[in-house]
Structure formats: C-alpha cells, structure tokens
C-alpha cells in the first residue's frame, strides 16, 4: 500500500497540502468544498512504520507542510508528531528528509 502527499492551488492563490491513500476520492471531496483547482503530487510513499518513530505518513505530510507553507490548512499537518519526535530524537527534520528519500516510490505516473 501507498499514500500520496499532494498540493492544491486554487485560482485565488490559496494553497493546501494534504495526504491520502485514495487520491481520486479525496480530490472529489476538495472539488465539492472549494471548486476548481490544480493539483500537484509532491510524493508517493510506502506505508510503513519506522522503529522508534512509528508511522511515517504524518511525518512526511509535516515535512511537505513546512516546505510548501500552505495557506488553507487549518492545522499544522503532522504537528503533534513533530513535537513528540522533537522531544525524543535529535535532528528531526533531517530524519524526516531521510524517510522521504528512503520510502519514496518513484515509478508512478
């Protein structure tokens, strides 16, 4: 199984970063809520747990949230995982970047 981190750009310039396991269903939900937008896949990743860290889904969403600085997200995606990780581990973002590279799936359209 895999999940996708994506970015939506709306005509008014607003942006949103999210993650999902069911992209077409999630995009339809966004269309119903906000109307037209363009979408960019930021990354597709294996669903996995990392010993000592846990599941990587919210951590990679947090990494992309920090990189893209979206304007529509009401909460900081994965923020509570980052806060917990920051208490337990050093160089948290560097580790997230390692996970982003290690678990990325490159053979997708």
Residue pairs with C-beta under 8 A, 6 or more apart in sequence:
1 21
1 46
1 47
2 21
2 44
2 45
2 46
2 47
2 105
3 19
3 20
3 21
3 44
3 45
3 47
3 57
4 19
4 20
4 21
4 23
4 41
4 43
4 44
4 45
5 17
5 18
5 19
5 41
5 42
5 43
5 44
5 45
5 60
5 61
5 64
6 17
6 18
6 19
6 20
6 23
6 39
6 40
6 41
6 42
7 15
7 16
7 17
7 39
7 40
7 42
7 64
7 68
7 70
8 15
8 16
8 17
8 18
8 30
8 34
8 37
8 38
8 39
8 72
9 15
9 37
9 38
9 39
9 40
10 16
10 34
10 35
10 36
10 37
10 72
11 36
11 37
13 71
14 71
14 72
15 68
15 69
15 70
15 71
15 72
16 30
16 70
16 71
16 72
16 73
17 42
17 61
17 64
17 65
17 68
17 70
17 73
17 77
18 26
18 61
18 73
18 77
19 57
19 58
19 60
19 61
19 77
20 26
21 47
23 41
27 39
30 37
31 37
41 108
42 64
42 68
43 60
43 64
43 100
43 104
44 104
44 105
44 108
45 56
45 57
45 60
45 100
45 103
45 104
45 105
46 103
46 105
47 55
47 56
47 57
48 55
48 56
48 103
49 55
49 56
50 56
50 99
52 88
52 89
53 59
53 85
53 89
53 95
53 99
54 81
56 99
56 103
58 77
58 78
58 81
59 78
59 81
59 82
59 85
59 96
59 99
60 78
60 96
60 99
60 100
60 103
61 77
61 78
62 76
62 77
62 78
62 79
62 81
62 82
62 96
63 78
63 93
63 96
63 97
63 100
64 77
65 73
65 76
65 77
65 78
66 93
76 82
82 92
85 92
85 95
86 92
89 95
